[in-house]
Structures are given as C-alpha cells and as structure tokens.
Amino acid sequence: MGYDFNADEIFEMAEQIERNGASFYRKSAELIVDPAAKKLLLDIAAMEDEHEKTFADLRAGLSEKEKVTTVFDPEGEISLYLRALADIRIFFEKKIDTSSIKDILKEAILAEKDSIVFYLGMKEMVPENLGKAKIDAIIKEEMTHIKLLSKALVALT
C-alpha cells in the first residue's frame, strides 16, 4: 500500500532540512580558520534560517485540505518519521575537509542538489488536492541555494 503525503508534511520536512543545513554551515564555520570563509558560512547559515521561516510561513498559509493527514496516526508518529527522513536524506554527517572552504562549498552544493531531487520525488507522492503544486516553492528556494553556493565557489577559484 502506498502512502500519499500532503503539502503540510513536505513543508515540515523542508523546515527540518533547513535547520540541518544551518547547523552544517555553523559547524563548518567553527572549524575553518579564514575569517572571510567563516563569514561566508555564517551568512549562508543565516540564509538557511530565513528559508526555514519562509517555509514555515508558506506552511502556515496552506489550506485545511492541504493539511489533511492521509493515514490514521493517533500517536503522532508521522511527524517523527518525517523528521528522521529529513535528518538522514540531506546534510547528513559526511567526512569532508572542513579546513577547505572549497570542499565545504562543493559538499554543500551536492547536498542542495540532493534536496532538489528529494523534493521532486516527494512531490510525486503528493496528490494535486493535497497541495502538490505548493512543493514547487520549496524546489525554487533550493535552486537559489545552488546559485549562491556556485557563485561563491567560482569566486574562490
């Protein structure tokens, strides 16, 4: 039996992924020596915080129909499942050279690409009547991350 997600659940995952991204950038900033690179990473972390707020605002604006759960969940286990899914799919712990801003940015670009692929897949699991079209807003935001990170990486070379 398949499981349909609703837009609310996808936005919940998006918020968690943004929190994970902000944490990744802040941890990376703590480990890097170059002040300019540290500032760049902290600025990107702040951007992730803003995207989390954006997704929370978009989520708050969903209709009641787009928030309807599709399965019986009296214990609220779906939220736990979604958080775990978001935690392991994007910005999971990786072994990277955190002294190299280039390596950090390359890994970040890969994580952002992974997030877009993740959301494209999740979008297919959201029926039209449960807010499928709203998932495009998340994908568009993630594309802005890639542009910003790519620009920063090119500026370093």
N, C-alpha and C positions, 0 to 999 in steps of 0.2 A: 504494500500500500504506500503510495506517495504522500508526501506532506507538502501542502501549499503554505508558503509564508505570506504574511501581509506586509504592507509598506512600513507599518509601525515596527515590526520586528527587524526589518532590514535597517531602518534608521537607528534602532537600538544597537545593532552590531556596528554600524558606521561610527556612532559616538564612541564605542569602546575601542575601535581601531584607531581613531584619532587620539584617544588617551594613550594608547600603546605607542603611537608614533611620537607624541610629545615626550613621553618617557624615554624612548630610544634616543632622541636628539639631545635631551638634557643629560642623560648618562654619557653620551659621546662627548658632549661639551666639557664635562667634568674631567675627561681623560685626555683631552687634547691641550697642547701647550700654546700653540699660536693664538694670540688674542683675537686676531681678525677671524680665524676659523671658529673660535669659541663663540664669538658674537654671531656669526652666521648661523651656527647650530641653534643658539638660543633664540634667534629671530625665527627660525623655522619651527622650533618648538612652540613659540607664541602663535605662529600661524596655525599650527595644528590645534591649539586651544581655541582659536577663533572658528576654525572649521567645525570643531565639536559643538560650539554654541550655534553655529549656522544649522547644523544637522538637528540639534535639539529644537531650534525654532521651527524648522521645516516639519519636524515630527509633531510638534505641538499644533501645527496647522492642519494636520491630517483630519479627514472626516471620520466620524464614528465608524463608518463602514470599512474604512481603510485600516482600522484598528481591531476589527473583529478577529478573534482567535479562531483558528480552523480546527482545533482539537480540544478535547476536554482536558483541562490542566488545573485541577483544584489545588495542587501543591506549589504551583508557580515554577515548575521545573523547566519550562521552556526558556525562561529568562536565564537560568543557569547554563543551559545548553548553548544558547546563543552567545553568552559571554565567553564560554570555553571555545566555541568555534571561532569567534573573533580573535581571541587570545592566541590561538595556535596557527592561524592562517597568515597573518600579516604582522610584520615587525616582531617575529619570534626571535628568541636568543640565537645569535649567529656568532661564529668565530670570525672576527674581522680585525684588521689592524686599526685600532682606534687612535693610533698616533698619526694616521694619514687621513687628512680631510678628503682627499680624492677617493680613498677606499670607502670612507663613510658615505660620501655622496653617491658613489656607484651602488652601494648596498641599498641606500635609501631609494634610489631610482628603481631598482629591482623590486623593492617592497611596494612602491606605489604602483608599478605595473601589475604586480601580483594582486593588489587590491582591486584594480580595474577588472582584471579577469575574474576575480572572485565575485564582484558585484554584477558583472554581466551574466555569470552563471546563476547567481541568486535571483536576478531579475526574471529569468526564465521560470523560476519557481513561484512567482507572484502572479496570480490571475489579474486580469485587467480590472475587475471590480474590487480588488483589494489594494489598488494603488500602484500597479506595475509601472505606469508612466512616471511616477514620482522618483523612481530609482535613478532615472537619468540625471537628476540634480546631483546625486552623490557622485556618479561617474564623471560628470563635468567638473566638479570640485577636485576630484583626484587627478584629473588631467592637468589642472593648474599647478598641482604639486610637481608633476613631472617637468613641466615647462620651467618652473622656478629652479628646481634642482639641476636640470640640464644646463640652464644658463649659468648657474654658479659653478658647475663643473667646468664648463668651457672657459669661464673667466680665469680659472686656475691654471689652464694649460697655455 
